[in-house]
Every structure is written in structure tokens, then in C-alpha cells.
Amino acid sequence: MREREQIRRFIDVSRNVAAPFSREAGEGGGLGVFRYALIALTLLGAALRLYAAQGDLWLDEIWTLNLLERAHSFGDVFIGLHHDNNHVANSAWLYFIGPNAPVPLMRLAAVALGTLAIPAAAAASRRYCDAAGLLAAFVFAISYFFVHYGSEARGYAGMTLAVLLAYGLVDAILAEGASRRRLLALAAAIGFGTFSHLTMIEASGALALSALLRFRHCGLGRVVAVGAVAGLASLPALFCFAYGALAPDFQVGAMVPLSPAIFAEGVAGMARATLGFPRGVDDFALLGAAGLLALGLLAVLPAERRIFPAIAVFGLPLLHIAAGLPSQQYPRFHSTAAIGLALLAAEGCAALWRAGARRRRAAAILLGAFAIGGAVQLADFYRLGRGHYADAVRIMAERKEARYAVDFARGETKAVVAYHARKLGVVATAVSLAEWCASPPAFLLVVDLPDSRADHAERRSAGPQDCRAAFLRRGYFPVSGLSGFAWTLYERETNPEAEITRSAR
């Protein structure tokens, strides 16, 4: 009898654990398991983001602080900072806490919004089935792409949360009706997302288009309501941007013209960071593999669950090509595609799991690969961070006058050095090539992109031919992932001829 009772209890527990992976959305069984699993995944995602929020501020975060020096009032955050790098919601947070706040506090808003994206993803995908909800929470919790941008003082975390909320609300409106509460919530999500980052506009367009493609099954009135709300809710942020863009002092960051290699670098980097594809794979080969995976996952989903991910993953990158948009090498410029790809991975794997034993193996393999790949990328990121700029500036501060030269991204690097020098209470002066001979630099900063094979040789020479100087390496400061620059710091030799003689011996 005892053995039978133990077997019965084991079966009951197993059913409860498996319930989210076998029941349709809205069924009552396994809700406790779903709730506790979601809480655990949300806490895991929060911990990953809090840990990632440590370290030095990098260029784009510092850039926002520099822009905020122009703000004389809170209203200037919206219409007074005439620069495309002004992510308004994030700028408002930084203005509120002040430029001298601790770095983790500066990134706390992103951590909070990035963490909230986990249950938002679960709620949106759970409308398909419970399993999809938990898997969406899993993917958004551990994906390097969302951990990284969910811990950086910029606007991408808020935009991600807004897209996921809007995705779930649009599905609810189309399936169950356009109530006033749902429409107001959709307007709030889209409005906040657009103030977080203007790429929310393309996400809103993708949601409106996905609603239009479903109109035969939900009625034209609901589709019109979604489109109207998406358009109207975007107007306040668009107005603020247009107001600044029409100003004579409006500035735009550096732009790189579109090319096949640039495009492949950005989209492949997005796919790699989102689903943990391995590094070292050719960008075009990775694009092909990610595209085939996405097509395979789309094929197993019901028609209504395919539309938004397909538009986000395939349609929007093709739109970028058609529009000839610059600077497509940055994975963050494909954030909507990353959200669509993560949703597709979660809901596609849930569909595979529910399709039978053979396909369950495929789902388990894919989820394991996503987890391992993401863990590897997170480990590299936690080890190297977004850069170690303060450490380099501390070495430069050993000299009474820290005069330095830069070999690449000169203006951007000067801004980073100036910020960290100011925080450390030291003076660091940049030397241009024209000033080099009359007042040679004591240090040379060699700047490289993240994860690049930097040439940080022990000794190198630099400067104009008439007064070329020899430098010895003082430190190498690598960086991994989606943000930051690797620095190699060199100090000028005081007697290079003697050093050359010693080396020859």
C-alpha cells in the first residue's frame, strides 16, 4: 500500500510539473507551478542584470551625461537636448538622480525595466500556451542581448518592455475585444516605449501590420483601433524629436554607410547575442543558419503566432536594407528583430514540445544550446565588462601632467578620458598631431572594438615623422560584448636610444 501511495504521489507531482508544457493557455492546472517558475526566472534575470550593471560607464552612457549638462530644466530633457543620442526616458532618470550618482544607480532604471520584461514576455507568450510563457521568460531572463541592454543606462530596456507589453495587448485586443482599458494600456506602452527609444516606431508599425494581416479573423474595427492607437501614442515622442531635429544645433552621431558586410555584422551579431550562437562563425554563414532556424520555428507555429515574429525577424531588416539606413553594424539597431527572434524561439520550442516525443528532443536540444551559448557570452562579459577606463586613467595620473594621444575614435575617447579623469580628480590633456612635436604626449592610447584581436604589442612607435616617439606598454584593458572599447595604454620612453641598445643586447 505504501509503495502504491508513493507512486501515486510521484505521478501527481510529475503531472503538476509537466502541466505548463501540456495545457492550453487559460486552463487551471499547474498555475502554482507556473507562478513559482516565473518568479524564479524573474529573480534569476534580475540577478544577472544587477551583476552586469557593475563596472565603468562607457562612451554612450557618458555621452548622455554630457548632453544633460545642457539641460537647465526638466523640460529640456524632452525638447532641449538636440542630439539623436538622447533616449528621453533614460535621460529623465539620469537628470533626476544627478551626474554624481553611483554607476549602479544610474543603471538601476534599466535593470528594473529589463527585469520587468521577463514577466511581460511570459504574459504575452502565455496567450499561446503556458509552456510558451515559461520558455519566453527563460529566454528573456538568460539571453545575453537582453541582460546586456537590461543593465546599461540607455533606452533599450524600456523599449523592450514596451514592445512585449504591446505585443500581448494587441493579441488580447484582436482575440477578445478592444476595451477602453486595453486601448489605454496599449497607448501607454507605445508612448513610453517611443520615449525610451525611437526604434519603438518600427516595432509599433510591425504590430499594426500584424493586426492588419489578422483582420479576417478578428474584425476590421479592432485592427483600426490598434493602428490608430499605435500612431497617436507615438506622436508625443516624435514631436519632441522633430522639435530638436529642426534646431540649427541638432547633432547626429557618426554614421557608417550601408554595405553587405556592415549589415551582416549587425544582424548576425544580434542573432548571436540573442540566442547564443557561437563566436568565430562567419557573419554570412551565421545569418543563413539563424534564418533557417527561424523559418523552421515559424513552420511549427499556428498562423496567428507567426505574423509578428516573421515581420520583426525578416521584414524589418529587409526594410533597413531598402531604406539604406546607415550604421547597421550595431546589433542594438536591430532590437525589434531580437525581440521577435526571442519570442519565436520560445513559442517555437513550446510548439515542438507539444508536438510529440521526437520533436521534444529537438526543443530540448535547442533550449540547451540557447542556455549554453548565452552562458558563455555572459561569462565573457562578466569577466571583461564594458571596459576598464578608470584603471587606465589612474595610470596616466601618475604623471603630473597626463598628456596623451589617441590613435582611433579620438573625439569619443577624449570624452571617456575626460569623464573618468574628472571623477578621479586628475587632469588629462589630449595632444593633437599638430601639437605633438612641440609638446609630445606622455601616453598613447590604442583603441580597438570589443572582442577584436587587438595588437597590444609590448613596444611601438607613433607620432609625426619629424618627432616620432617610442612607447612601452603599461596596460591592456580588454572588453567583451556589445558595448565599449578595448584600450592599450603606452607610456613614452624617456631614453629610447638606450632602450633600443638594451633590447639589442
C-alpha positions as CSV (number, residue, x, y, z in Angstrom):
1,M,0.0,0.0,0.0
2,R,2.8,2.4,0.9
3,E,4.5,1.7,-2.4
4,R,1.3,2.4,-4.3
5,E,0.8,5.6,-2.4
6,Q,4.3,6.8,-3.1
7,I,3.9,6.0,-6.8
8,R,0.6,7.9,-6.9
9,R,2.2,10.9,-5.3
10,F,5.1,10.8,-7.7
11,I,2.7,10.7,-10.6
12,D,0.7,13.7,-9.2
13,V,3.9,15.8,-8.7
14,S,5.1,14.9,-12.2
15,R,1.7,16.0,-13.7
16,N,1.9,19.3,-11.9
17,V,5.4,19.9,-13.1
18,A,4.6,19.0,-16.7
19,A,1.2,20.8,-16.7
20,P,2.5,24.1,-18.2
21,F,4.0,22.1,-21.0
22,S,0.9,20.2,-21.9
23,R,-2.1,22.6,-21.3
24,E,-3.6,25.3,-23.3
25,A,-3.5,28.9,-22.1
26,G,-6.1,29.7,-19.5
27,E,-6.5,26.1,-18.2
28,G,-6.3,25.9,-14.4
29,G,-3.9,23.1,-13.8
30,G,-0.3,23.8,-13.0
31,L,-0.9,27.5,-12.2
32,G,1.0,27.3,-9.0
33,V,4.0,25.7,-10.8
34,F,3.8,28.3,-13.5
35,R,3.7,31.1,-10.9
36,Y,6.7,29.8,-8.9
37,A,8.7,29.0,-12.0
38,L,8.1,32.6,-13.3
39,I,9.1,34.1,-10.0
40,A,12.3,32.0,-10.1
41,L,13.2,33.0,-13.7
42,T,12.4,36.7,-12.9
43,L,14.7,36.6,-9.9
44,L,17.4,34.9,-12.0
45,G,17.1,37.6,-14.6
46,A,17.2,40.3,-12.0
47,A,20.4,38.9,-10.5
48,L,22.1,38.6,-13.9
49,R,21.2,42.2,-14.7
50,L,22.3,43.6,-11.3
51,Y,25.7,41.9,-11.7
52,A,26.0,43.2,-15.3
53,A,25.3,46.8,-14.0
54,Q,28.7,47.0,-12.4
55,G,31.8,48.5,-13.9
56,D,32.7,51.7,-15.6
57,L,30.4,53.8,-17.7
58,W,31.2,53.6,-21.4
59,L,31.0,56.1,-24.2
60,D,27.3,56.2,-24.9
61,E,26.3,56.4,-21.3
62,I,28.9,59.2,-20.7
63,W,27.6,60.9,-23.8
64,T,24.1,61.2,-22.3
65,L,25.6,62.7,-19.1
66,N,27.4,65.3,-21.3
67,L,24.2,66.1,-23.1
68,L,22.4,66.6,-19.8
69,E,24.9,69.4,-18.9
70,R,22.9,71.5,-21.4
71,A,19.6,70.9,-19.6
72,H,18.6,73.9,-17.5
73,S,15.2,72.3,-16.5
74,F,13.4,69.0,-16.7
75,G,11.6,70.1,-19.8
76,D,14.9,70.4,-21.6
77,V,15.3,66.6,-21.3
78,F,12.4,66.4,-23.8
79,I,13.0,69.3,-26.2
80,G,16.3,71.0,-25.2
81,L,18.9,68.3,-26.0
82,H,19.2,68.4,-29.7
83,H,21.0,65.2,-30.3
84,D,20.0,61.8,-31.7
85,N,21.6,60.1,-28.7
86,N,19.0,61.5,-26.3
87,H,17.0,58.5,-25.2
88,V,14.4,60.6,-23.4
89,A,13.1,58.2,-20.7
90,N,16.7,57.2,-19.7
91,S,17.9,60.9,-19.8
92,A,15.0,61.8,-17.5
93,W,16.2,59.2,-15.0
94,L,19.8,60.4,-15.1
95,Y,18.6,64.0,-14.8
96,F,16.6,63.0,-11.7
97,I,19.4,61.2,-9.9
98,G,22.2,63.6,-11.0
99,P,25.5,63.1,-12.7
100,N,27.4,62.2,-9.5
101,A,25.2,59.2,-8.6
102,P,26.9,55.8,-8.3
103,V,27.1,53.9,-11.5
104,P,24.8,51.0,-10.4
105,L,22.1,53.6,-9.5
106,M,22.5,55.2,-13.0
107,R,21.8,51.8,-14.5
108,L,19.1,50.8,-12.0
109,A,16.2,52.0,-14.2
110,A,17.4,49.8,-17.0
111,V,17.8,46.9,-14.6
112,A,14.2,47.4,-13.3
113,L,12.7,47.7,-16.8
114,G,14.8,44.8,-18.1
115,T,13.7,42.6,-15.3
116,L,10.0,43.5,-15.8
117,A,10.4,42.4,-19.4
118,I,10.7,38.8,-18.2
119,P,7.1,38.5,-16.8
120,A,5.9,40.7,-19.7
121,A,7.3,38.2,-22.2
122,A,5.7,35.4,-20.2
123,A,2.3,37.0,-20.2
124,A,2.5,37.7,-23.9
125,S,3.6,34.3,-24.9
126,R,1.3,32.5,-22.4
127,R,-1.6,33.6,-24.6
128,Y,-0.4,30.8,-26.9
129,C,0.2,28.2,-24.1
130,D,1.6,28.0,-20.6
131,A,4.8,26.4,-21.9
132,A,5.4,29.3,-24.3
133,G,5.0,31.7,-21.4
134,L,7.7,30.0,-19.2
135,L,10.0,29.5,-22.2
136,A,9.7,33.2,-23.1
137,A,10.6,34.1,-19.5
138,F,13.6,31.7,-19.7
139,V,14.9,33.2,-23.0
140,F,14.5,36.8,-21.9
141,A,16.0,36.1,-18.5
142,I,19.2,34.5,-19.7
143,S,19.7,35.9,-23.2
144,Y,23.0,37.9,-23.3
145,F,21.4,40.6,-25.6
146,F,18.7,41.4,-23.1
147,V,20.9,41.1,-20.0
148,H,23.4,43.5,-21.5
149,Y,20.9,46.1,-22.6
150,G,18.8,45.5,-19.5
151,S,21.8,46.7,-17.4
152,E,23.0,49.7,-19.4
153,A,22.0,53.3,-18.8
154,R,20.3,53.8,-22.2
155,G,16.8,53.4,-23.6
156,Y,16.8,49.8,-24.9
157,A,15.5,48.1,-21.7
158,G,12.4,50.4,-21.7
159,M,11.8,49.9,-25.3
160,T,12.0,46.1,-24.9
161,L,9.5,46.1,-22.1
162,A,7.1,48.3,-24.1
163,V,7.2,46.1,-27.2
164,L,6.5,43.0,-25.1
165,L,3.6,44.7,-23.3
166,A,2.2,46.0,-26.6
167,Y,2.6,42.5,-28.2
168,G,0.5,40.9,-25.6
169,L,-2.1,43.7,-25.6
170,V,-2.5,43.7,-29.4
171,D,-3.1,39.9,-29.2
172,A,-5.7,40.4,-26.5
173,I,-7.5,43.2,-28.4
174,L,-7.7,41.1,-31.6
175,A,-8.8,38.0,-29.8
176,E,-11.1,39.3,-27.1
177,G,-12.1,42.9,-27.9
178,A,-10.9,46.5,-27.9
179,S,-11.9,47.5,-24.4
180,R,-11.1,51.0,-23.2
181,R,-8.7,49.6,-20.6
182,R,-6.8,47.6,-23.2
183,L,-6.5,50.5,-25.6
184,L,-5.3,52.9,-22.9
185,A,-2.7,50.3,-21.8
186,L,-1.6,49.9,-25.4
187,A,-1.2,53.7,-25.8
188,A,0.8,53.9,-22.5
189,A,3.1,51.1,-23.6
190,I,3.7,52.5,-27.0
191,G,4.1,56.1,-25.7
192,F,6.6,55.0,-23.1
193,G,8.5,52.8,-25.5
194,T,8.9,55.6,-28.0
195,F,10.2,57.9,-25.4
196,S,12.6,55.2,-24.4
197,H,13.9,54.7,-27.9
198,L,12.6,55.9,-31.3
199,T,13.1,52.4,-32.8
200,M,9.8,51.7,-31.0
201,I,8.2,53.2,-34.0
202,E,9.2,50.3,-36.2
203,A,8.0,47.9,-33.6
204,S,4.7,49.7,-33.4
205,G,4.4,49.5,-37.2
206,A,5.2,45.8,-37.1
207,L,2.4,45.3,-34.5
208,A,-0.1,47.3,-36.5
209,L,0.8,45.4,-39.7
210,S,0.5,42.1,-37.9
211,A,-3.0,43.2,-36.7
212,L,-3.9,44.1,-40.3
213,L,-2.9,40.7,-41.5
214,R,-5.2,39.1,-39.0
215,F,-8.3,41.2,-39.7
216,R,-10.3,38.4,-41.3
217,H,-10.4,36.5,-38.0
218,C,-10.9,39.4,-35.6
219,G,-12.8,42.2,-37.4
220,L,-11.7,45.4,-39.1
221,G,-12.8,47.6,-36.2
222,R,-10.2,46.1,-33.8
223,V,-7.5,46.4,-36.4
224,V,-8.3,50.1,-37.0
225,A,-8.3,50.7,-33.2
226,V,-4.8,49.1,-32.9
227,G,-3.4,51.1,-35.8
228,A,-4.9,54.4,-34.5
229,V,-3.6,53.9,-31.0
230,A,-0.1,52.9,-32.3
231,G,0.0,56.1,-34.4
232,L,-1.4,58.5,-31.9
233,A,0.7,57.2,-29.0
234,S,3.9,57.7,-31.0
235,L,3.2,61.4,-31.7
236,P,4.5,62.9,-28.4
237,A,7.9,61.4,-28.7
238,L,8.0,62.1,-32.4
239,F,7.1,65.8,-31.7
240,C,10.0,66.1,-29.2
241,F,12.4,64.6,-31.6
242,A,11.2,66.7,-34.6
243,Y,11.5,69.8,-32.4
244,G,15.1,69.1,-31.7
245,A,15.9,67.9,-35.2
246,L,14.7,71.2,-36.7
247,A,17.0,73.2,-34.4
248,P,20.2,74.6,-36.1
249,D,22.4,72.9,-33.5
250,F,21.0,69.4,-33.9
251,Q,23.7,66.8,-33.9
252,V,23.9,63.2,-35.2
253,G,26.5,60.6,-34.1
254,A,28.9,59.1,-36.5
255,M,27.3,57.2,-39.4
256,V,28.7,54.3,-41.4
257,P,27.2,53.8,-44.9
258,L,25.3,50.6,-45.5
259,S,27.1,47.7,-47.1
260,P,26.5,43.9,-47.2
261,A,29.3,43.3,-44.7
262,I,28.1,46.0,-42.4
263,F,24.5,44.7,-42.5
264,A,25.6,41.1,-41.9
265,E,27.8,42.1,-39.0
266,G,24.9,43.8,-37.2
267,V,22.2,41.2,-37.8
268,A,24.5,38.3,-37.2
269,G,25.7,40.0,-34.0
270,M,22.1,40.4,-32.9
271,A,21.3,36.8,-33.5
272,R,24.5,35.7,-31.8
273,A,23.8,37.7,-28.7
274,T,20.1,36.8,-28.5
275,L,20.2,33.1,-28.9
276,G,23.9,32.3,-28.0
277,F,25.2,31.4,-31.5
278,P,28.9,30.7,-31.2
279,R,31.5,33.4,-31.9
280,G,34.0,32.9,-34.7
281,V,31.4,31.9,-37.2
282,D,31.4,33.9,-40.4
283,D,28.6,36.5,-40.3
284,F,27.0,35.5,-43.5
285,A,27.1,31.8,-42.5
286,L,25.5,32.7,-39.2
287,L,22.9,34.7,-40.9
288,G,22.0,31.7,-43.0
289,A,21.8,29.4,-40.0
290,A,19.7,31.8,-38.0
291,G,17.4,32.3,-40.9
292,L,16.9,28.6,-41.4
293,L,16.2,28.1,-37.7
294,A,13.7,31.0,-37.7
295,L,11.9,29.5,-40.7
296,G,11.8,26.1,-39.1
297,L,10.3,27.5,-35.9
298,L,7.8,29.6,-37.8
299,A,6.6,26.4,-39.6
300,V,5.5,24.7,-36.4
301,L,3.5,27.7,-35.0
302,P,-0.1,28.5,-35.6
303,A,-0.7,31.1,-38.3
304,E,-1.6,33.9,-35.8
305,R,1.6,33.4,-33.8
306,R,3.8,33.6,-36.8
307,I,3.0,37.1,-38.1
308,F,4.7,39.5,-35.7
309,P,7.9,37.4,-35.3
310,A,8.1,37.0,-39.1
311,I,7.8,40.7,-39.6
312,A,10.3,41.5,-36.9
313,V,12.9,38.9,-37.8
314,F,12.7,39.1,-41.6
315,G,10.7,42.1,-42.6
316,L,12.4,44.9,-40.6
317,P,16.0,44.0,-41.5
318,L,14.9,43.9,-45.2
319,L,13.3,47.3,-44.6
320,H,16.5,48.6,-43.3
321,I,18.2,47.5,-46.5
322,A,15.6,49.0,-48.7
323,A,15.8,52.4,-46.8
324,G,19.6,52.3,-47.0
325,L,19.9,53.0,-43.2
326,P,23.5,53.7,-42.0
327,S,25.3,52.2,-39.1
328,Q,23.6,48.8,-39.4
329,Q,26.7,47.1,-37.9
330,Y,25.4,47.7,-34.4
331,P,23.3,44.8,-33.1
332,R,21.3,47.2,-30.9
333,F,19.9,48.8,-34.0
334,H,18.1,45.5,-34.6
335,S,16.4,45.4,-31.2
336,T,12.9,44.7,-32.6
337,A,14.3,41.8,-34.6
338,A,16.0,40.5,-31.4
339,I,12.6,40.6,-29.5
340,G,10.9,38.8,-32.4
341,L,13.6,36.2,-32.5
342,A,13.4,35.5,-28.8
343,L,9.6,35.2,-28.9
344,L,9.9,32.9,-31.9
345,A,12.5,30.7,-30.1
346,A,10.2,30.4,-27.0
347,E,6.9,29.9,-28.8
348,G,8.5,27.6,-31.4
349,C,10.1,25.4,-28.8
350,A,6.8,25.2,-27.0
351,A,5.1,24.1,-30.2
352,L,7.8,21.5,-30.7
353,W,7.4,20.2,-27.1
354,R,3.7,19.8,-27.5
355,A,4.0,18.0,-30.9
356,G,5.3,14.7,-29.5
357,A,8.3,12.8,-28.3
358,R,10.5,13.3,-31.4
359,R,10.1,17.0,-31.6
360,R,10.5,17.3,-27.8
361,R,14.1,16.2,-28.3
362,A,14.6,19.0,-30.8
363,A,13.1,21.5,-28.4
364,A,15.3,20.3,-25.6
365,I,18.4,20.5,-27.7
366,L,17.6,24.0,-28.9
367,L,16.9,25.2,-25.4
368,G,20.1,23.7,-24.1
369,A,22.1,25.3,-26.9
370,F,20.5,28.7,-26.2
371,A,21.3,28.3,-22.5
372,I,24.9,27.2,-23.0
373,G,25.6,29.8,-25.7
374,G,24.2,32.6,-23.6
375,A,26.1,31.4,-20.5
376,V,29.4,31.5,-22.4
377,Q,28.7,35.0,-23.7
378,L,27.7,36.2,-20.2
379,A,30.8,34.7,-18.7
380,D,33.0,36.6,-21.1
381,F,31.0,39.8,-20.5
382,Y,31.2,39.5,-16.7
383,R,34.9,38.9,-16.9
384,L,35.8,41.8,-19.2
385,G,32.8,44.2,-18.9
386,R,32.2,47.3,-20.9
387,G,35.8,48.5,-20.4
388,H,38.2,49.5,-17.6
389,Y,38.7,53.1,-18.4
390,A,39.2,54.4,-14.9
391,D,42.2,51.9,-14.4
392,A,43.9,53.3,-17.4
393,V,43.3,56.9,-16.3
394,R,44.8,56.1,-12.9
395,I,48.0,55.0,-14.5
396,M,48.1,58.2,-16.6
397,A,47.6,60.2,-13.4
398,E,51.0,59.0,-12.1
399,R,52.4,61.8,-14.3
400,K,52.0,65.4,-13.0
401,E,50.6,66.3,-16.5
402,A,48.9,63.4,-18.1
403,R,49.3,64.4,-21.7
404,Y,48.1,61.7,-24.0
405,A,47.4,60.9,-27.7
406,V,44.8,58.7,-29.2
407,D,45.1,56.6,-32.4
408,F,41.4,55.9,-33.1
409,A,37.9,57.4,-32.3
410,R,39.7,60.4,-31.0
411,G,36.8,62.6,-30.0
412,E,34.9,59.7,-28.4
413,T,37.9,58.6,-26.5
414,K,38.7,62.1,-25.2
415,A,35.1,62.2,-23.8
416,V,35.6,59.0,-21.9
417,V,39.0,60.0,-20.6
418,A,37.7,63.4,-19.5
419,Y,34.8,61.9,-17.6
420,H,36.9,59.4,-15.7
421,A,39.6,61.9,-15.1
422,R,37.1,64.3,-13.6
423,K,35.7,61.6,-11.3
424,L,39.2,60.7,-10.2
425,G,40.1,64.4,-9.6
426,V,43.0,64.4,-12.1
427,V,43.9,66.3,-15.2
428,A,44.3,64.5,-18.6
429,T,45.1,66.6,-21.6
430,A,44.7,65.3,-25.2
431,V,47.5,66.1,-27.6
432,S,46.7,66.5,-31.3
433,L,49.1,65.6,-34.1
434,A,49.8,69.3,-34.8
435,E,50.9,69.8,-31.2
436,W,52.9,66.6,-30.9
437,C,56.4,67.9,-31.8
438,A,56.2,71.0,-29.6
439,S,54.6,69.2,-26.7
440,P,54.9,65.4,-27.0
441,P,52.4,63.2,-25.2
442,A,53.5,61.1,-22.2
443,F,51.0,58.4,-23.1
444,L,49.5,56.8,-26.1
445,L,46.0,55.2,-26.1
446,V,45.4,52.5,-28.8
447,V,41.7,51.9,-29.1
448,D,40.0,48.8,-30.5
449,L,36.5,47.4,-30.9
450,P,35.1,44.8,-28.5
451,D,36.3,41.3,-28.9
452,S,38.8,42.4,-31.6
453,R,42.2,40.8,-32.0
454,A,44.0,43.9,-30.7
455,D,47.6,44.4,-31.5
456,H,48.8,45.3,-27.9
457,A,52.5,44.8,-28.6
458,E,55.0,45.4,-25.8
459,R,56.6,48.3,-27.7
460,R,55.5,50.6,-30.5
461,S,56.3,54.0,-32.1
462,A,53.9,56.7,-33.0
463,G,53.7,60.4,-34.0
464,P,54.7,62.6,-36.9
465,Q,57.8,61.5,-38.8
466,D,59.8,64.6,-37.6
467,C,59.3,63.8,-34.0
468,R,58.3,60.1,-33.8
469,A,58.4,58.7,-30.3
470,A,58.8,55.2,-28.8
471,F,56.3,53.9,-26.3
472,L,56.3,50.9,-23.9
473,R,53.1,49.2,-22.9
474,R,51.7,49.9,-19.4
475,G,48.5,48.0,-19.5
476,Y,45.9,46.3,-21.7
477,F,42.2,46.7,-20.9
478,P,40.1,44.4,-22.9
479,V,36.3,44.5,-23.4
480,S,33.8,41.9,-24.4
481,G,30.3,42.1,-25.9
482,L,28.0,44.7,-27.3
483,S,29.4,47.9,-25.8
484,G,32.7,49.6,-25.1
485,F,36.2,49.8,-26.4
486,A,39.4,47.9,-25.7
487,W,42.3,50.2,-24.6
488,T,46.0,49.5,-24.7
489,L,47.9,52.2,-22.8
490,Y,51.5,53.0,-23.7
491,E,54.0,55.4,-21.9
492,R,56.7,57.3,-23.8
493,E,60.2,56.1,-23.2
494,T,62.4,58.7,-21.7
495,N,65.5,57.5,-23.5
496,P,64.5,55.3,-26.4
497,E,68.1,55.0,-27.8
498,A,69.2,53.5,-24.6
499,E,66.2,51.2,-24.6
500,I,67.0,50.0,-28.1
501,T,70.6,49.3,-27.1
502,R,69.4,47.3,-24.1
503,S,67.0,45.3,-26.3
504,A,69.7,44.5,-28.8
505,R,71.8,43.0,-26.0
